[in-house]
């Protein structure tokens, strides 16, 4: 299981605004390359993002489903990219002072060939990927925040 923690200069609602926009998923999730559709009720439990992972022409189309959601605090996903694998991803947003958040992202491989590879091998790779995903999530949230401030 991989767990990455990152404190960022963005308030939880600004980060959650990106998480709750399913069309932004491929912009911050490393490996996702295209969003084909997003259920209208995203990010309610049971809602799905229909995505493509990989680099064309070597792509896989599958879905990510919301398992749990607490606005501005928690998003738990069942991320699938079969036959490559499946994982449960838990993203927690903890207030860390005015305009700051400590993000904790945990990923546990739950299916596919990844389950056969020792965590000693997979965890460092997941850690690096998830740290970059959180950096991208933060940059998008910061960009949205600055853009909205300029529009006021």
LINFENZI-V392279 format. One record per backbone hydrogen bond with DSSP energy under -1.0 kcal/mol. NH is the residue of the N-H (numbers start at 1). CO is the residue of the C=O. If there is no record, write none. Layout:
BEGIN
nh = {NH;NH}
co = {CO;CO}
END
This chain:
BEGIN
nh = {2;4;6;8;10;15;16;17;19;20;21;24;25;27;29;32;33;34;36;37;39;42;44;46;47;49;50;51;52;53;54;58;59;60;62;64;65;66;67;68;70;73;74;75;76;77;78;79;80;81;84;85;86;87;88;89;90;91;92;93;94;96;100;101;102;103;104;105;106;107;108;110;111;115;116;121;122;123;126;127;128;129;130;131;132;133;134;135;136;137;138;139;140;141;142;143;144;145;146;147;148;149;150;151}
co = {107;105;103;101;8;11;12;13;15;16;18;21;22;24;25;29;52;52;50;50;48;39;41;66;44;64;37;62;34;60;31;55;57;53;51;49;78;47;76;76;74;70;70;91;68;89;65;87;63;85;81;81;111;79;108;77;106;75;104;73;102;100;97;8;94;6;92;4;90;2;88;86;86;112;113;118;118;119;122;123;124;125;126;127;128;129;130;131;132;133;134;135;136;137;138;139;140;141;142;143;144;145;146;147}
END
